[in-house]
Amino acid sequence: MSFSIRIADALYDAARSRAKAEMRSVPQQVAYWAMVGRAALDNPDLPIEFIRDTLVAMQEESEPFELPMS
């Protein structure tokens, strides 16, 4: 489900610019910023770079790592 919201022109322009650089749509960029901001508010003692990198890593596809048995 999607909803229309009003945002300031400056925020939209910033999202459009960043979205183009990061290969996202403007709505995806705003949603990403909201996700990062929410995680930052929920974890005020963590550096924002750590939060951002963790969220990116969580979205990457990976295979389980198995330790070799010796």
C-alpha distances in whole Angstrom, upper triangle without the diagonal:
4,7,10,13,17,19,22,24,26,23,21,24,24,21,22,25,24,21,24,26,24,22,19,17,17,13,14,17,16,13,17,19,17,17,21,21,20,22,25,25,25,28,30,33,31,32,29,30,30,27,25,28,26,23,24,26,23,21,24,25,28,31,33,36,39,42,45,48,51
4,7,10,13,15,19,20,22,19,17,21,21,18,19,22,21,19,21,24,22,20,17,14,14,10,12,15,13,11,15,17,15,16,19,20,19,21,24,24,24,27,29,32,31,31,27,29,29,26,24,27,26,22,23,26,24,21,24,26,29,32,34,37,40,43,46,49,52
4,6,10,13,16,18,20,17,16,19,20,17,18,22,21,19,22,25,23,22,18,15,14,11,13,15,13,12,16,17,15,17,20,20,19,22,24,23,24,27,29,32,31,31,28,29,30,26,25,28,28,24,25,28,26,24,27,29,32,35,37,40,43,46,49,52,55
4,7,10,13,15,17,15,13,17,18,16,16,20,20,18,21,24,22,22,18,15,13,10,13,15,12,13,16,17,15,18,21,20,20,23,25,24,26,28,29,33,32,31,28,30,31,27,26,29,29,25,26,29,28,25,29,31,34,37,39,42,45,48,51,54,57
4,6,10,12,15,12,11,15,16,14,15,19,19,18,20,23,22,22,18,15,13,10,14,14,11,12,16,15,13,16,19,18,18,21,22,22,24,26,27,30,30,29,26,28,29,26,24,28,28,24,26,29,27,26,29,31,35,38,40,42,46,48,52,54,57
4,7,9,12,10,9,13,15,13,15,18,19,18,20,23,23,23,19,16,13,12,15,15,12,14,17,16,15,18,20,18,19,23,23,22,25,27,27,31,30,29,26,28,30,27,25,29,29,26,27,31,29,28,31,34,37,40,42,44,48,50,54,57,60
4,6,8,7,7,10,11,11,12,15,16,16,18,20,20,21,18,15,12,11,14,13,10,13,15,13,13,17,18,16,18,21,21,21,23,25,25,29,28,27,23,25,27,24,23,26,27,24,25,29,28,27,30,32,36,39,41,43,47,49,52,55,58
4,5,5,6,9,10,11,12,14,16,16,18,20,21,22,19,17,13,14,17,15,12,15,17,15,15,19,19,17,20,23,22,22,25,27,26,29,28,27,24,26,28,26,24,27,29,26,27,30,30,29,31,35,38,41,43,45,49,51,54,57,60
4,5,5,6,9,10,10,12,14,15,16,19,20,20,18,16,12,14,17,15,13,16,18,16,17,21,21,20,22,25,24,24,27,29,28,31,30,28,25,26,29,27,25,28,30,27,27,31,31,29,32,35,38,42,44,46,49,51,55,58,60
4,5,5,6,9,10,11,12,14,16,17,18,20,18,16,13,15,17,14,13,16,17,15,16,20,19,18,21,23,22,23,26,27,26,29,28,26,22,24,27,25,23,26,28,25,25,29,30,28,30,34,37,40,42,44,48,50,53,56,59
4,5,5,6,9,10,11,12,14,15,16,17,15,14,10,12,14,11,9,13,13,11,12,16,16,14,17,20,19,20,23,24,23,26,25,23,20,21,24,21,19,23,24,22,22,26,26,25,27,30,34,37,39,41,44,46,50,53,55
4,5,5,6,9,10,10,12,14,15,16,13,11,8,9,12,10,8,12,13,12,13,17,17,16,19,21,21,22,25,26,26,29,27,25,22,23,25,23,21,24,25,22,22,26,26,24,27,30,33,37,39,41,44,47,50,53,56
4,5,5,6,9,10,11,13,14,15,14,12,9,12,14,11,11,15,15,14,16,19,19,18,21,23,23,24,27,28,27,30,28,26,22,23,26,24,21,24,26,24,23,27,27,26,27,31,34,37,40,41,45,47,50,54,56
4,5,5,6,8,10,11,12,14,13,12,9,12,13,10,10,13,13,11,14,17,16,16,19,21,20,21,24,25,24,27,25,22,19,19,22,21,18,21,23,21,20,24,25,23,25,28,31,35,37,39,42,44,47,51,53
4,5,5,6,8,10,10,11,9,9,6,8,9,6,6,10,10,9,11,14,14,14,17,19,19,20,23,24,24,26,24,22,18,19,21,19,16,19,21,18,18,22,22,20,22,25,29,32,34,36,40,42,45,48,51
4,6,5,6,9,10,10,9,8,5,9,10,8,9,12,13,12,15,17,17,18,20,22,22,24,26,27,27,30,27,25,21,21,24,22,19,21,23,21,20,23,24,22,23,26,29,33,36,37,41,43,46,50,52
4,5,5,7,9,10,10,10,9,12,12,10,11,15,14,13,16,18,18,19,22,23,22,24,27,27,27,29,27,24,21,20,23,22,18,21,23,21,19,23,24,22,23,26,29,33,36,37,41,43,46,49,52
4,5,5,6,8,8,9,8,11,11,7,10,12,11,10,14,15,14,16,19,20,19,22,24,24,24,26,23,21,17,17,19,18,15,17,19,17,16,19,21,19,20,23,26,30,32,34,37,39,42,46,48
4,5,5,6,5,6,6,9,8,5,9,11,10,11,14,15,15,16,19,20,20,22,24,25,25,27,25,23,19,18,21,19,15,17,19,17,15,19,19,17,18,21,25,28,31,33,36,39,41,45,47
4,6,5,6,7,8,12,11,9,12,14,13,14,17,18,18,20,23,23,24,26,28,28,29,31,28,25,22,21,23,22,18,19,22,19,17,21,22,19,20,23,26,29,32,34,38,40,42,46,48
4,6,8,10,11,14,13,10,14,16,14,14,18,18,17,19,22,22,22,25,27,27,27,29,26,23,20,18,21,20,16,17,20,18,16,19,21,18,19,21,24,28,31,32,36,38,40,44,46
4,6,9,10,13,10,8,12,13,11,12,16,15,15,17,20,20,20,23,25,24,25,27,23,21,18,16,18,17,13,14,17,15,12,15,17,14,15,18,21,25,27,29,32,34,37,41,43
4,7,10,12,10,9,13,14,12,14,17,17,17,20,22,22,23,26,27,27,28,30,26,24,21,20,21,20,16,17,19,16,14,17,18,15,15,18,21,24,27,29,33,35,38,41,44
4,6,8,6,6,10,10,9,12,14,14,15,17,19,20,21,23,25,25,27,28,26,24,20,19,21,19,16,17,18,15,14,17,17,14,15,18,21,25,28,30,33,36,39,42,45
4,6,5,6,9,10,10,12,14,15,16,18,20,21,22,24,26,27,28,30,28,26,22,22,24,21,18,20,21,18,17,20,20,17,18,21,24,28,31,33,36,39,42,45,48
4,5,5,6,9,10,11,12,14,15,16,18,20,21,22,24,26,26,29,27,25,21,22,24,21,18,20,22,19,18,21,21,19,21,23,27,30,33,35,39,41,44,47,50
4,5,5,6,9,10,10,12,14,15,16,18,20,21,22,24,25,28,26,25,21,22,23,20,18,20,21,18,17,21,20,17,20,22,26,29,32,34,38,40,44,47,50
4,6,5,6,9,10,10,12,14,15,16,18,20,21,22,24,26,24,23,19,19,21,18,15,17,18,14,14,17,16,14,16,19,22,26,28,30,34,37,40,43,46
4,5,5,6,9,10,11,12,14,15,16,18,20,21,22,24,22,20,17,17,19,16,13,16,17,14,13,17,17,15,17,20,23,27,29,31,35,37,40,43,46
4,5,5,6,9,10,10,12,14,15,16,18,20,21,23,21,20,17,18,19,16,14,17,18,15,15,19,18,17,20,22,26,29,31,33,37,39,42,45,48
4,5,5,6,9,10,10,12,14,15,16,18,20,22,20,20,16,17,18,15,13,16,16,13,14,17,16,14,17,20,23,27,28,31,34,37,40,43,46
4,5,5,6,8,10,11,12,14,15,16,18,20,18,17,13,14,15,12,10,12,13,9,10,14,13,12,15,18,21,24,26,28,32,34,37,40,43
4,5,5,6,8,10,10,12,14,15,16,18,16,15,12,13,14,12,10,13,14,11,12,16,16,15,18,21,24,27,29,30,34,36,39,42,45
4,6,5,6,9,10,10,12,14,15,18,17,16,13,15,16,12,12,15,15,12,14,17,16,16,19,22,25,28,29,31,35,37,40,43,46
4,5,5,6,9,10,11,12,14,17,15,15,12,13,14,10,9,12,12,9,11,14,12,12,16,19,21,25,26,27,31,33,37,39,42
4,5,5,6,9,10,10,12,14,12,11,8,10,10,7,6,10,10,8,10,13,12,13,16,19,21,25,26,27,31,32,36,39,41
4,5,5,6,9,10,10,13,12,12,9,12,12,9,9,13,13,11,14,17,16,17,20,23,25,28,29,31,34,36,39,42,44
4,5,5,6,9,10,13,12,13,11,14,14,10,11,14,13,11,15,17,16,16,20,23,25,28,28,30,33,35,39,41,44
4,5,5,6,8,11,9,11,9,11,11,7,9,12,10,9,12,14,13,15,18,21,22,25,25,27,30,31,35,37,40
4,5,5,6,8,7,8,6,10,10,7,9,12,11,11,14,16,16,17,20,23,25,28,28,29,32,33,37,39,42
4,5,5,9,10,11,10,14,13,10,13,16,15,14,17,19,18,20,23,26,28,30,30,32,35,36,40,42,44
4,6,9,9,12,11,15,13,10,13,16,14,13,17,18,17,19,22,25,26,28,28,29,32,33,37,39,42
4,6,6,9,9,12,11,9,12,14,12,13,16,17,16,19,22,24,25,28,27,28,31,32,35,37,40
4,6,8,9,12,11,10,13,15,15,15,18,20,19,22,24,27,28,31,30,31,34,34,38,40,42
4,7,9,12,11,10,14,15,14,16,19,20,20,22,24,28,28,30,29,30,32,33,36,38,40
4,6,8,7,7,10,12,11,13,15,16,16,19,21,24,24,27,26,26,29,30,33,36,37
4,5,5,7,9,10,11,13,15,16,17,19,21,24,24,27,27,27,30,31,34,37,38
4,5,5,6,9,10,11,12,14,15,17,19,22,23,26,27,27,31,31,35,38,40
4,5,5,6,8,10,11,12,14,16,17,20,21,24,25,25,28,29,32,35,37
4,5,5,6,9,10,10,12,14,15,19,19,22,22,22,25,26,30,32,34
4,6,5,6,9,10,11,13,15,18,19,22,22,23,26,27,31,34,36
4,5,5,6,9,10,11,13,16,18,21,22,23,27,28,31,34,37
4,5,5,6,9,10,11,14,15,18,19,20,23,25,28,31,33
4,5,5,6,9,10,13,14,17,17,18,21,23,26,29,32
4,5,5,7,9,12,14,17,18,20,23,25,28,31,34
4,5,5,7,10,12,16,17,19,22,24,28,31,33
4,5,5,8,9,13,14,15,19,21,24,27,30
4,6,8,9,12,13,15,19,21,24,27,30
4,7,9,13,14,17,20,23,26,29,32
4,6,10,12,14,18,21,24,27,30
4,7,10,13,16,19,22,25,28
4,7,9,12,15,18,21,24
4,6,9,13,15,18,21
4,6,10,13,15,19
4,7,9,12,16
4,6,9,12
4,6,9
4,6
4
